[in-house]
């Protein structure tokens, strides 16, 4: 009775597997508006089937816009007033330091359970190393202005953790990792009797 039961079980298993593959293939071909694209207008063939995209690329585009909106633009401030030397009062934020850190030494985009990396116990020390103003000059599309240079040295202390899952699973922990970043906060000051639009005449 045992051999006969094993012989009848094998064809059933193969039939179940084949039926599952057929149902899976048919469900993939009928997702979204596939049939509408096939019957209306020009056919784009296989391009009409949705393709899964990793969320890493979506986050990469969002981070690129975040950097451009907050840190890649140069502000134009009002004229420098008389009395004393201008002093830069805007040190880099922790987010700006970590964005620069991720660009210099990335940890995102690893392979889960194969290679993962993260930072723990992050401490940031910021030091201003230079603060000076250039003489006035004419900038295209801006006019006469002075460039105010503010250079910061940012030291990041952290614990670097790397989890490797293949071929030999192990974990590497560097408890005294550090990275030195130099961030420039350069901006422009208008020069002369300029109308910045803050007091409209109407």
Beta strands, then each sheet from edge to edge (+ up, - down):
strand 1: 76-77
strand 2: 115-133
strand 3: 137-139
strand 4: 143-164
strand 5: 170-184
strand 6: 187-190
sheet 1: 1+ 6+ 4- 2+
sheet 2: 1+ 6+ 4- 3+
sheet 3: 1+ 6+ 4- 5+
end
